């Protein structure tokens, strides 16, 4: 989904679910003019040098910094493992 499609209004009347591998991609989208109304961290497994921050979320230093940048851009960060779970606010 190129940023140009968002900026051209192709998704204006749609609800779009964007799945990314790392938070840095979300920063690139925002810097490209895409509005990100909320980030759900879901499940980030404890692997590759990540440190656990909740039962199902583990972050490395770069991911934590990127999430802090998203917070500074006023993007709400939440944790919701499955749709029936309540959203929990997350502070990077």
C-alpha positions in Angstrom: 0.0 0.0 0.0 2.0 3.0 -1.1 1.8 6.2 0.8 0.7 7.8 -2.5 -2.5 5.8 -2.4 -3.4 7.2 1.0 -2.5 10.8 0.0 -4.5 10.4 -3.2 -7.6 9.7 -1.1 -8.1 6.1 -2.3 -8.9 4.9 1.2 -10.8 7.9 2.5 -14.2 6.1 2.7 -12.7 2.9 4.0 -11.5 1.5 7.3 -7.9 0.4 6.7 -6.0 -2.1 8.8 -2.3 -1.8 8.3 0.0 -4.6 9.6 3.7 -3.7 9.9 6.7 -5.6 11.1 8.2 -2.7 13.1 7.1 0.6 14.4 9.5 2.5 12.2 7.2 1.8 9.3 4.4 3.7 11.0 6.7 6.7 11.5 7.5 6.7 7.8 3.7 6.6 7.0 3.1 9.5 9.3 6.0 11.5 7.9 4.5 10.8 4.4 1.2 12.4 5.4 -0.8 9.3 6.5 -2.9 9.7 9.6 -2.5 6.8 12.0 -5.4 7.1 14.5 -4.2 4.3 16.9 -1.6 1.6 17.1 -2.5 -1.8 18.6 0.7 -3.6 19.6 -1.0 -7.0 19.6 1.5 -9.7 20.3 5.2 -9.1 19.9 7.1 -12.2 20.8 10.2 -12.3 23.1 12.9 -13.0 20.5 15.9 -11.4 18.9 17.1 -9.5 21.9 13.7 -8.1 22.9 12.9 -7.6 26.5 9.4 -8.4 27.9 7.3 -5.5 28.9 4.0 -7.4 29.3 2.9 -11.0 29.1 2.8 -10.9 25.3 4.7 -7.8 24.3 8.5 -7.7 24.1 10.5 -4.8 22.6 14.1 -4.1 21.6 15.6 -0.7 22.2 14.9 0.6 18.7 11.2 -0.5 18.8 10.8 1.2 22.2 12.4 4.5 20.8 10.1 4.3 17.8 7.0 3.8 20.0 8.1 6.9 22.0 8.2 8.9 18.8 4.7 7.7 18.0 3.6 8.9 21.4 5.2 12.3 20.8 3.2 12.5 17.6 0.0 11.9 19.7 -0.7 8.5 18.3 -2.5 6.4 21.0 -0.7 3.1 21.7 -2.8 0.2 23.0 -2.5 -3.5 23.7 -5.3 -5.8 22.7 -4.4 -9.4 22.2 -7.7 -10.5 20.7 -10.8 -8.5 19.7 -12.8 -9.6 22.7 -10.1 -8.3 25.1 -10.4 -4.7 26.4 -7.8 -2.3 25.0 -5.1 -1.4 27.5 -3.2 1.9 27.2 0.5 1.4 26.6 3.3 3.8 27.6 6.6 3.3 25.8 
